[in-house]
């Protein structure tokens, strides 16, 4: 009687192995990595724009995009005669950010080669990353805004978010909060729905600006004052 169950388990394990191999194969190409990294800014890009980023011909880019689509790492949006590509979700962005951190460990030089302005602040899909984001996460943890495991806001944290105008999505299936490993700082920044809500609030308040087409963010003078007042972070 147990044999059918064992067989089913074996089949499930094989399917998992095949799926994992397919995802690894989709990422295992420098051109596709370039495209995925470009999409980490959270925006939708055209095939032409992605081919330019990867420095490859449009016909070659089409084949790469098909592989990424088949592996469900990206999605395609049609609008009129145009087609736009974007990451399939925050879980894909988290995977890429984690892989970046692992890749940095294998580099011979102990000194990070990431441009200074990106180390200070950048986007990680739909939330903030970099030195400033790490500082915010540590402040929230120390001040009791986060539960001990970092997977949810405390009641006090929710109140602070409300005061900041950071609107949480009660219907989302993603984690309320999560510790996302920052690949340049090697420490955690805030991910999940809370991280996305916080970045959106910063933008609405005019505290920072996102550079279109890039992961770079810049802080306004009002934002610098606010970060120092609220999070005790000196944005230089």
Backbone as CSV, one residue per row, in Angstrom:
resi,resn,N_x,N_y,N_z,CA_x,CA_y,CA_z,C_x,C_y,C_z
1,UNK,0.814,-1.216,0.000,0.000,0.000,0.000,0.843,1.260,0.000
2,UNK,2.064,1.149,0.478,2.891,2.347,0.589,3.614,2.689,-0.708
3,UNK,3.669,1.710,-1.635,4.444,1.945,-2.857,3.933,3.121,-3.683
4,UNK,2.602,3.249,-3.899,2.129,4.410,-4.667,2.549,5.733,-4.052
5,UNK,2.523,5.831,-2.725,2.917,7.062,-2.055,4.402,7.340,-2.266
6,UNK,5.209,6.294,-2.186,6.641,6.466,-2.403,6.893,6.934,-3.823
7,UNK,6.172,6.335,-4.778,6.335,6.718,-6.176,5.955,8.169,-6.387
8,UNK,4.869,8.597,-5.766,4.430,9.979,-5.893,5.482,10.920,-5.325
9,UNK,6.056,10.546,-4.187,7.091,11.375,-3.579,8.302,11.483,-4.494
10,UNK,8.674,10.335,-5.099,9.809,10.340,-6.017,9.531,11.229,-7.219
11,UNK,8.313,11.164,-7.750,7.947,11.991,-8.900,7.976,13.474,-8.546
12,UNK,7.470,13.798,-7.348,7.479,15.194,-6.909,8.905,15.703,-6.766
13,UNK,9.773,14.842,-6.207,11.161,15.247,-6.038,11.839,15.475,-7.375
14,UNK,11.545,14.622,-8.358,12.121,14.776,-9.690,11.637,16.060,-10.344
15,UNK,10.342,16.348,-10.168,9.791,17.570,-10.745,10.446,18.804,-10.150
16,UNK,10.685,18.771,-8.845,11.356,19.891,-8.183,12.763,20.074,-8.729
17,UNK,13.468,18.960,-8.894,14.834,19.024,-9.417,14.858,19.603,-10.830
18,UNK,13.899,19.177,-11.663,13.833,19.668,-13.034,13.496,21.166,-13.062
19,UNK,12.569,21.576,-12.199,12.173,22.984,-12.146,13.330,23.858,-11.678
20,UNK,14.037,23.373,-10.650,15.178,24.123,-10.129,16.274,24.240,-11.184
21,UNK,16.501,23.155,-11.916,17.508,23.169,-12.973,17.134,24.154,-14.075
22,UNK,15.841,24.218,-14.397,15.380,25.128,-15.441,15.602,26.589,-15.047
23,UNK,15.323,26.910,-13.787,15.544,28.274,-13.304,17.025,28.609,-13.314
24,UNK,17.852,27.673,-12.836,19.301,27.897,-12.818,19.835,28.082,-14.228
25,UNK,19.327,27.302,-15.177,19.755,27.416,-16.564,19.364,28.765,-17.155
26,UNK,18.180,29.240,-16.792,17.714,30.526,-17.316,18.584,31.683,-16.847
27,UNK,19.104,31.573,-15.635,19.933,32.651,-15.081,21.383,32.532,-15.553
28,UNK,21.782,31.335,-15.951,23.197,31.057,-16.231,23.666,31.581,-17.584
29,UNK,23.491,32.862,-17.799,23.987,33.495,-19.022,24.200,34.975,-18.729
30,UNK,25.365,35.535,-19.049,25.654,36.942,-18.734,24.653,37.919,-19.335
31,UNK,24.180,37.648,-20.547,23.224,38.566,-21.185,21.892,38.566,-20.439
32,UNK,21.440,37.372,-20.061,20.176,37.302,-19.324,20.316,37.894,-17.925
33,UNK,21.483,37.736,-17.334,21.731,38.354,-16.030,21.657,39.876,-16.143
34,UNK,22.230,40.417,-17.205,22.180,41.869,-17.427,20.737,42.352,-17.537
35,UNK,19.928,41.592,-18.250,18.517,41.960,-18.398,17.792,41.911,-17.062
36,UNK,18.013,40.842,-16.311,17.349,40.695,-15.015,17.760,41.802,-14.050
37,UNK,19.041,42.149,-14.072,19.519,43.221,-13.192,18.888,44.556,-13.564
38,UNK,18.696,44.793,-14.869,18.041,46.030,-15.304,16.602,46.069,-14.802
39,UNK,15.933,44.931,-14.821,14.539,44.861,-14.382,14.388,44.963,-12.871
40,UNK,15.517,44.918,-12.157,15.470,45.054,-10.697,15.027,46.448,-10.257
41,UNK,14.930,47.391,-11.203,14.456,48.720,-10.812,12.942,48.743,-10.628
42,UNK,12.280,47.597,-10.920,10.845,47.491,-10.684,9.984,47.982,-11.820
43,UNK,10.609,48.503,-12.877,9.851,49.029,-14.002,9.788,48.015,-15.144
44,UNK,8.943,48.311,-16.109,8.816,47.459,-17.294,9.685,48.028,-18.413
45,UNK,10.412,47.152,-19.101,11.330,47.550,-20.175,10.928,46.883,-21.482
46,UNK,11.228,47.522,-22.607,10.980,46.919,-23.907,12.142,45.995,-24.271
47,UNK,11.918,45.148,-25.259,12.975,44.243,-25.717,14.153,45.035,-26.269
48,UNK,13.862,46.133,-26.954,14.932,46.972,-27.508,15.804,47.554,-26.412
49,UNK,15.163,48.038,-25.346,15.913,48.605,-24.227,16.763,47.534,-23.547
50,UNK,16.203,46.345,-23.388,16.939,45.263,-22.733,18.084,44.749,-23.601
51,UNK,17.896,44.755,-24.914,18.989,44.334,-25.798,20.143,45.320,-25.720
52,UNK,19.809,46.618,-25.553,20.840,47.641,-25.423,21.604,47.474,-24.122
53,UNK,20.886,47.175,-23.042,21.519,46.960,-21.739,22.484,45.783,-21.790
54,UNK,22.060,44.713,-22.464,22.877,43.498,-22.544,23.912,43.565,-23.658
55,UNK,23.826,44.636,-24.470,24.770,44.830,-25.583,24.723,43.663,-26.574
56,UNK,23.514,43.281,-26.957,23.312,42.194,-27.904,22.302,42.628,-28.963
57,UNK,22.224,41.871,-30.054,21.286,42.174,-31.126,19.857,41.906,-30.673
58,UNK,18.903,42.591,-31.308,17.501,42.435,-30.939,17.025,41.000,-31.127
59,UNK,17.483,40.340,-32.189,17.072,38.954,-32.441,17.584,38.023,-31.349
60,UNK,18.801,38.282,-30.890,19.370,37.478,-29.807,18.621,37.736,-28.500
61,UNK,18.264,38.988,-28.264,17.524,39.352,-27.052,16.181,38.641,-27.000
62,UNK,15.540,38.496,-28.145,14.238,37.832,-28.202,14.337,36.391,-27.696
63,UNK,15.394,35.688,-28.099,15.583,34.306,-27.651,15.831,34.249,-26.149
64,UNK,16.619,35.199,-25.638,16.888,35.237,-24.195,15.611,35.536,-23.407
65,UNK,14.811,36.466,-23.903,13.579,36.827,-23.208,12.593,35.663,-23.195
66,UNK,12.567,34.895,-24.272,11.692,33.722,-24.328,12.086,32.712,-23.251
67,UNK,13.362,32.519,-23.066,13.834,31.580,-22.039,13.459,32.071,-20.648
68,UNK,13.590,33.362,-20.420,13.228,33.918,-19.118,11.721,33.835,-18.887
69,UNK,10.948,34.030,-19.942,9.492,33.904,-19.836,9.092,32.466,-19.535
70,UNK,9.701,31.529,-20.234,9.372,30.113,-20.031,9.720,29.639,-18.623
71,UNK,10.725,30.265,-18.024,11.125,29.915,-16.662,10.339,30.703,-15.616
72,UNK,9.422,31.566,-16.087,8.551,32.366,-15.221,9.331,33.312,-14.313
73,UNK,10.488,33.760,-14.813,11.255,34.765,-14.080,10.797,36.172,-14.444
74,UNK,10.228,36.327,-15.630,9.701,37.614,-16.069,8.301,37.421,-16.637
75,UNK,7.596,38.515,-16.806,6.283,38.498,-17.452,6.297,39.505,-18.587
76,UNK,5.379,39.349,-19.512,5.285,40.246,-20.663,3.945,40.960,-20.631
77,UNK,3.970,42.270,-20.789,2.762,43.085,-20.809,2.618,43.702,-22.191
78,UNK,1.458,43.527,-22.813,1.203,44.108,-24.132,0.365,45.366,-23.977
79,UNK,0.820,46.445,-24.601,0.094,47.709,-24.550,0.133,48.313,-25.945
80,UNK,-0.986,48.177,-26.667,-0.989,48.612,-28.058,-0.068,47.732,-28.881
81,UNK,0.822,48.369,-29.620,1.782,47.614,-30.431,3.068,47.317,-29.683
82,UNK,3.135,47.754,-28.457,4.364,47.598,-27.688,4.244,46.452,-26.683
83,UNK,5.389,45.827,-26.429,5.454,44.761,-25.424,6.501,45.148,-24.388
84,UNK,6.124,45.015,-23.134,7.009,45.388,-22.042,7.275,44.163,-21.159
85,UNK,8.495,44.098,-20.650,8.899,42.979,-19.810,9.245,43.486,-18.419
86,UNK,8.898,42.692,-17.417,9.238,43.040,-16.042,9.432,41.757,-15.240
87,UNK,10.025,41.892,-14.056,10.219,40.722,-13.199,8.862,40.134,-12.809
88,UNK,8.828,38.824,-12.627,7.571,38.150,-12.328,7.054,38.446,-10.921
89,UNK,7.888,39.006,-10.070,7.421,39.337,-8.724,8.555,39.618,-7.772
90,UNK,8.186,40.000,-6.558,9.190,40.343,-5.555,10.028,39.142,-5.137
91,UNK,9.460,37.921,-5.268,10.224,36.737,-4.905,11.399,36.531,-5.866
92,UNK,11.202,36.883,-7.140,12.289,36.793,-8.112,13.359,37.839,-7.793
93,UNK,12.922,39.041,-7.426,13.870,40.092,-7.059,14.688,39.687,-5.842
94,UNK,14.022,39.063,-4.870,14.717,38.609,-3.652,15.747,37.551,-4.011
95,UNK,15.379,36.637,-4.924,16.310,35.608,-5.360,17.546,36.223,-6.001
96,UNK,17.338,37.204,-6.875,18.463,37.848,-7.563,19.352,38.600,-6.578
97,UNK,18.736,39.293,-5.635,19.508,40.039,-4.639,20.349,39.081,-3.795
98,UNK,19.773,37.934,-3.445,20.516,36.936,-2.678,21.675,36.377,-3.485
99,UNK,21.441,36.087,-4.749,22.500,35.572,-5.617,23.629,36.595,-5.775
100,UNK,23.273,37.875,-5.816,24.294,38.912,-5.891,25.193,38.860,-4.658
101,UNK,24.565,38.670,-3.496,25.346,38.586,-2.265,26.267,37.381,-2.257
102,UNK,25.761,36.238,-2.738,26.589,35.035,-2.804,27.726,35.225,-3.799
103,UNK,27.433,35.867,-4.924,28.449,36.093,-5.956,29.563,36.999,-5.458
104,UNK,29.194,37.973,-4.645,30.210,38.893,-4.112,31.225,38.150,-3.253
105,UNK,30.791,37.077,-2.584,31.696,36.327,-1.714,32.813,35.646,-2.492
106,UNK,32.557,35.326,-3.770,33.542,34.609,-4.568,34.533,35.540,-5.253
107,UNK,34.321,36.843,-5.127,35.245,37.790,-5.745,36.552,37.836,-4.963
108,UNK,37.665,37.943,-5.672,38.971,37.895,-5.024,39.218,39.112,-4.146
109,UNK,38.798,40.262,-4.598,39.039,41.481,-3.829,38.047,41.586,-2.685
110,UNK,38.519,41.842,-1.459,37.603,41.978,-0.338,36.855,43.303,-0.360
111,UNK,37.308,44.220,-1.212,36.671,45.522,-1.285,35.542,45.508,-2.307
112,UNK,34.313,45.855,-1.922,33.205,45.874,-2.864,33.499,46.838,-4.007
113,UNK,33.147,46.425,-5.232,33.376,47.261,-6.398,32.102,47.976,-6.847
114,UNK,31.059,47.845,-6.070,29.818,48.526,-6.391,30.036,50.036,-6.330
115,UNK,29.540,50.793,-7.337,29.659,52.256,-7.288,29.144,52.808,-5.971
116,UNK,29.840,53.811,-5.460,29.520,54.346,-4.136,28.064,54.787,-4.027
117,UNK,27.545,55.474,-5.062,26.182,55.984,-4.963,25.159,54.860,-4.892
118,UNK,25.460,53.684,-5.493,24.545,52.553,-5.406,24.673,51.839,-4.064
119,UNK,25.850,51.886,-3.468,26.014,51.305,-2.145,25.244,52.117,-1.105
120,UNK,25.166,53.413,-1.314,24.452,54.272,-0.366,22.956,54.012,-0.428
121,UNK,22.409,54.012,-1.624,20.967,53.803,-1.766,20.632,53.392,-3.195
122,UNK,19.745,52.421,-3.308,19.254,51.951,-4.600,17.935,51.238,-4.338
123,UNK,17.251,50.865,-5.394,16.036,50.083,-5.220,16.354,48.601,-5.360
124,UNK,15.614,47.797,-4.631,15.651,46.336,-4.762,14.224,45.964,-5.156
125,UNK,13.937,46.049,-6.451,12.598,45.861,-7.008,11.682,46.977,-6.510
126,UNK,10.870,46.723,-5.475,9.927,47.748,-5.031,10.219,48.251,-3.621
127,UNK,11.431,47.977,-3.116,11.782,48.515,-1.803,13.209,49.073,-1.839
128,UNK,13.572,49.760,-0.778,14.851,50.454,-0.710,15.959,49.515,-0.242
129,UNK,17.136,49.651,-0.860,18.304,48.847,-0.484,19.511,49.764,-0.347
130,UNK,20.609,49.198,0.127,21.828,49.971,0.310,22.047,50.376,1.762
131,UNK,23.079,51.171,1.981,23.486,51.557,3.337,22.365,52.247,4.103
132,UNK,21.643,53.145,3.442,20.563,53.865,4.114,19.459,52.908,4.538
133,UNK,19.102,51.975,3.650,18.043,51.015,3.954,18.440,50.101,5.105
134,UNK,19.700,49.699,5.138,20.197,48.872,6.241,20.080,49.640,7.560
135,UNK,20.420,50.923,7.516,20.309,51.758,8.708,18.878,51.879,9.194
136,UNK,17.930,51.993,8.258,16.514,52.078,8.616,16.056,50.776,9.279
137,UNK,16.474,49.648,8.705,16.081,48.352,9.258,16.616,48.192,10.681
138,UNK,17.859,48.561,10.898,18.446,48.426,12.224,17.759,49.353,13.219
139,UNK,17.401,50.555,12.771,16.668,51.488,13.630,15.312,50.890,14.016
140,UNK,14.588,50.361,13.036,13.271,49.793,13.304,13.356,48.604,14.254
141,UNK,14.376,47.793,14.081,14.558,46.635,14.957,14.864,47.081,16.380
142,UNK,15.774,48.052,16.525,16.181,48.519,17.853,15.054,49.266,18.571
143,UNK,14.204,49.947,17.798,13.138,50.749,18.395,11.836,49.982,18.562
144,UNK,11.840,48.695,18.224,10.659,47.873,18.447,9.570,48.019,17.409
145,UNK,9.932,48.453,16.210,8.942,48.540,15.137,8.668,47.163,14.538
146,UNK,9.631,46.249,14.694,9.543,44.922,14.095,9.437,43.839,15.159
147,UNK,8.710,42.775,14.813,8.694,41.596,15.672,10.099,40.994,15.698
148,UNK,10.446,40.219,16.745,11.805,39.670,16.873,12.300,38.915,15.645
149,UNK,11.397,38.195,14.942,11.845,37.447,13.763,11.893,38.309,12.504
150,UNK,11.448,39.564,12.614,11.507,40.479,11.477,10.450,40.256,10.424
151,UNK,9.507,39.330,10.661,8.521,38.981,9.643,7.204,39.745,9.752
152,UNK,7.129,40.680,10.675,5.905,41.468,10.823,6.203,42.725,11.634
153,UNK,5.386,43.726,11.424,5.485,44.945,12.226,4.795,44.725,13.565
154,UNK,5.317,45.342,14.591,4.644,45.340,15.886,3.502,46.349,15.821
155,UNK,2.600,46.338,16.795,1.550,47.368,16.827,2.143,48.779,16.792
156,UNK,3.248,48.977,17.517,3.902,50.295,17.501,4.441,50.597,16.112
157,UNK,5.011,49.579,15.457,5.529,49.764,14.109,4.441,50.137,13.131
158,UNK,3.275,49.493,13.248,2.151,49.807,12.364,1.691,51.245,12.559
159,UNK,1.716,51.705,13.815,1.320,53.086,14.085,2.317,54.059,13.472
160,UNK,3.600,53.758,13.604,4.615,54.616,13.005,4.473,54.645,11.484
161,UNK,4.176,53.507,10.885,3.973,53.458,9.437,2.778,54.312,9.038
162,UNK,1.721,54.224,9.838,0.530,55.036,9.556,0.868,56.515,9.642
163,UNK,1.657,56.885,10.645,2.065,58.287,10.798,2.905,58.757,9.610
164,UNK,3.677,57.832,9.019,4.514,58.170,7.870,3.740,58.147,6.554
165,UNK,2.520,57.665,6.602,1.742,57.556,5.373,2.127,56.347,4.545
166,UNK,2.761,55.357,5.188,3.147,54.109,4.509,1.953,53.159,4.558
167,UNK,1.305,52.975,3.419,0.054,52.226,3.360,0.320,50.750,3.083
168,UNK,-0.048,49.906,4.026,0.129,48.462,3.889,-1.038,47.852,3.111
169,UNK,-0.760,46.783,2.416,-1.786,46.097,1.634,-2.325,44.907,2.432
170,UNK,-3.548,44.978,2.931,-4.076,43.887,3.772,-4.412,42.628,2.975
171,UNK,-4.465,42.730,1.656,-4.877,41.595,0.834,-3.728,40.915,0.093
172,UNK,-2.514,41.366,0.344,-1.378,40.780,-0.365,-1.050,39.388,0.148
173,UNK,-0.490,38.557,-0.752,-0.074,37.217,-0.366,1.402,37.182,0.027
174,UNK,2.100,38.274,-0.216,3.514,38.299,0.126,3.679,38.531,1.621
175,UNK,4.873,38.324,2.120,5.140,38.519,3.540,4.889,39.968,3.936
176,UNK,4.381,40.139,5.130,4.166,41.492,5.637,5.492,42.239,5.704
177,UNK,6.488,41.590,6.258,7.840,42.138,6.351,8.823,40.980,6.242
178,UNK,10.007,41.274,5.781,11.038,40.236,5.785,12.408,40.900,5.763
179,UNK,13.374,40.189,6.298,14.751,40.668,6.287,15.382,40.258,4.953
180,UNK,15.662,41.229,4.118,16.219,40.966,2.793,17.724,41.253,2.848
181,UNK,18.532,40.250,2.527,19.983,40.412,2.606,20.465,41.412,1.562
182,UNK,21.136,42.449,2.021,21.650,43.487,1.135,22.996,43.041,0.568
183,UNK,23.100,42.917,-0.761,24.283,42.294,-1.337,25.530,43.163,-1.261
184,UNK,25.386,44.479,-1.122,26.581,45.318,-1.009,26.986,45.539,0.445
185,UNK,26.017,45.579,1.344,26.310,45.829,2.758,26.465,44.545,3.566
186,UNK,25.976,43.424,3.027,26.033,42.122,3.700,25.262,42.119,5.028
187,UNK,24.325,43.009,5.127,23.415,43.046,6.276,21.994,43.139,5.732
188,UNK,21.016,43.214,6.623,19.628,43.158,6.166,19.017,44.534,5.960
189,UNK,18.141,44.611,4.961,17.254,45.758,4.827,15.814,45.236,4.805
190,UNK,14.852,46.131,4.861,13.446,45.734,4.980,12.844,45.397,3.621
191,UNK,12.301,44.168,3.514,11.610,43.754,2.301,10.155,43.487,2.597
192,UNK,9.494,42.773,1.692,8.094,42.457,1.885,7.186,43.643,1.625
193,UNK,5.926,43.490,1.999,4.936,44.544,1.781,5.305,45.820,2.528
194,UNK,5.877,45.678,3.724,6.267,46.852,4.512,7.362,47.650,3.819
195,UNK,8.337,46.946,3.251,9.407,47.624,2.542,8.897,48.390,1.346
196,UNK,7.963,47.779,0.604,7.381,48.437,-0.563,6.568,49.667,-0.151
197,UNK,5.807,49.524,0.928,4.980,50.638,1.405,5.844,51.810,1.857
198,UNK,6.971,51.502,2.490,7.851,52.551,2.987,8.485,53.324,1.828
199,UNK,8.975,52.627,0.815,9.568,53.307,-0.333,8.528,54.172,-1.038
200,UNK,7.327,53.644,-1.198,6.265,54.416,-1.851,5.945,55.686,-1.061
201,UNK,5.957,55.592,0.263,5.687,56.760,1.101,6.800,57.800,0.950
202,UNK,8.043,57.348,0.916,9.168,58.269,0.738,9.041,59.032,-0.580
203,UNK,8.605,58.328,-1.623,8.438,58.974,-2.928,7.298,59.989,-2.896
204,UNK,6.165,59.611,-2.311,5.020,60.516,-2.253,5.345,61.784,-1.488
205,UNK,6.141,61.658,-0.436,6.497,62.813,0.372,7.575,63.672,-0.288
206,UNK,8.162,63.171,-1.375,9.208,63.926,-2.046,10.532,63.876,-1.314
207,UNK,10.751,62.811,-0.520,11.999,62.687,0.228,13.120,62.085,-0.614
208,UNK,12.735,61.368,-1.654,13.736,60.810,-2.559,13.153,60.725,-3.958
209,UNK,14.041,60.612,-4.921,13.644,60.479,-6.320,14.335,59.277,-6.934
210,UNK,13.601,58.524,-7.728,14.172,57.392,-8.447,14.603,57.853,-9.830
211,UNK,15.785,57.419,-10.245,16.289,57.764,-11.561,15.657,56.824,-12.580
212,UNK,14.851,57.334,-13.526,14.169,56.467,-14.501,15.142,55.556,-15.244
213,UNK,14.829,54.260,-15.256,15.655,53.306,-15.979,16.839,52.780,-15.198
214,UNK,16.999,53.236,-13.956,18.132,52.789,-13.137,17.643,52.483,-11.727
215,UNK,18.494,51.814,-10.948,18.139,51.498,-9.570,18.550,52.616,-8.614
216,UNK,19.236,53.599,-9.107,19.750,54.686,-8.282,18.623,55.558,-7.736
217,UNK,18.777,56.001,-6.496,17.861,56.973,-5.916,18.675,58.138,-5.349
218,UNK,18.075,59.301,-5.361,18.718,60.491,-4.789,17.776,61.092,-3.752
219,UNK,18.343,61.694,-2.729,17.558,62.250,-1.635,17.450,63.761,-1.762
220,UNK,16.270,64.265,-1.508,16.066,65.708,-1.513,16.540,66.276,-0.180
221,UNK,16.673,67.581,-0.121,17.086,68.211,1.131,16.038,67.967,2.220
222,UNK,14.768,68.017,1.830,13.708,67.725,2.802,13.817,66.284,3.288
223,UNK,14.134,65.381,2.378,14.284,63.985,2.747,15.445,63.760,3.700
224,UNK,16.550,64.437,3.460,17.720,64.305,4.331,17.383,64.742,5.755
225,UNK,16.641,65.840,5.850,16.253,66.313,7.186,15.307,65.325,7.858
226,UNK,14.383,64.757,7.067,13.413,63.814,7.623,14.086,62.532,8.093
227,UNK,15.041,62.037,7.324,15.723,60.798,7.703,16.541,61.001,8.977
228,UNK,17.113,62.167,9.133,17.879,62.451,10.341,16.942,62.573,11.541
229,UNK,15.792,63.214,11.335,14.846,63.426,12.425,14.150,62.125,12.842
230,UNK,13.736,61.338,11.884,12.931,60.152,12.186,13.789,58.913,12.467
231,UNK,14.781,58.672,11.606,15.577,57.431,11.720,16.980,57.642,12.285
232,UNK,17.296,58.910,12.573,18.619,59.270,13.082,19.721,58.829,12.116
233,UNK,19.449,58.992,10.813,20.396,58.639,9.775,20.827,59.907,9.045
234,UNK,22.127,60.129,8.989,22.664,61.291,8.306,22.947,60.933,6.862
235,UNK,22.083,61.379,5.955,22.260,61.095,4.535,23.182,62.149,3.944
236,UNK,24.398,61.738,3.610,25.383,62.681,3.094,25.470,62.545,1.583
